[in-house]
């Protein structure tokens, strides 16, 4: 049985149960020292308020648990408890000792992939040979869980190209500390593999599907049959008991044609829990393009309108929850939490990046401990950025330096001086204007 949306009075009952369940954190001040009556319950109410701002109006029930985001552990669970203990509910404390918890980290486990997606952010790192051994990835996972990471995502390339190591990583990670996910095209998945991954502790699977039209999707993915493979993977994961979501890289054609509603309907037919809409960025396969040519303010306006309709209108009440991270990370909402404040990434060569869309390295896990690299990165990102997505600005810097994809990622020291005003929030807000529109702020 697939995920079930919780709406109407049932959602109100669930929210009441959610608030009351958090009283246990108040009683156990030893395990949850930051969760007092005033501050703790205020954090819970703030969490719910942010959920409404982000248009999370129908939590998804699946396997006795509830999912509201792919960057928050399922509730109730030990991983969710660990997030609370690390200050994960207190968004305002990002960058302070009160919130050491990292929301999610993407690990590009494999450099190999059969596809050649137009938008691939890992294009600079794809290769036939792996760079980080299994032991290296295991050390990174251990350190992430020691520090406190709510969700660990194994990605690529294609992580299923390295299946034995993927299974070992999922099996040996502590499922009481983090939800474990995979981002995949679905290529290489079998019913047996889906069951093995679930038995090892995989919670969630994100499958790439960029268009409900098979021909258009396969063209974007650079692989004949990619659409069929993705739909089969969604079915196999669900049948194995894994919560599923779709990663869809938005294109102007998809948004302007009205096919977003078709994508949502397709998700329902395959019992998908969440449709995650990702904006194209001028990195990877789109290196050298301008942000405005990839996605216009009008495209964002249309996407925000769809987000609200899909998550609120009764006609879509039985369909998957829609998530639009660019909407959530607008300056007037969360802002950008890259750089370890909320998320970071490690590419296939072991370079630690502040975001999958920011090809800037703070160090390499094959040459020094992850903890040292993280400390260096966090010193460069003292607080969330509230001037819009920094990637277009970063890429302009790299273009000025005449960087080419083979040069990426670049060491942070090479761009620090030019990027520093952006990190401290002292750049003109007009620079970020194209990233978020008045409709997104409404």
Secondary structure, DSSP 8 states (H G I E B T S, - for coil): ---EE--HHHHHHHHHHHHHHTHHHHH-TTT-TT--HHHHHHHHHHHHHHHHHTT--S-EEETTEEES-TTS--BSSHHHHHHHHTTTT-GGGTTSGGG--EEEEEEE--S--S---TT-TTGGG--SS-SS-HHHHHHHHHHHHHH-EEEEEEESS-GGGGHHHHHHHHHHS-TTT-EEEEEE--TT--HHHHHHHHHHT--EEEEE---SSHHHHHHHHTSTTHHHHHHHHHHHHHHTT-EEEEEEE--HHHHHHTTHHHHHHHHHHTT-SEEEEE---SSGGGTT--HHHHS-HHHHHHHHHHHHHHHH-GGGTTS-EEE-HHHHTSTTTT-B-TTTTSEEEE-TTSEEEEETTEEEEEEETTTS-HHHHHHHHHHH--S-B-SS-SHHHHHHHHHHTT--GGG-SEEGGGTHHHHHHHHTT-S-GGGGGGGS-HHHH-
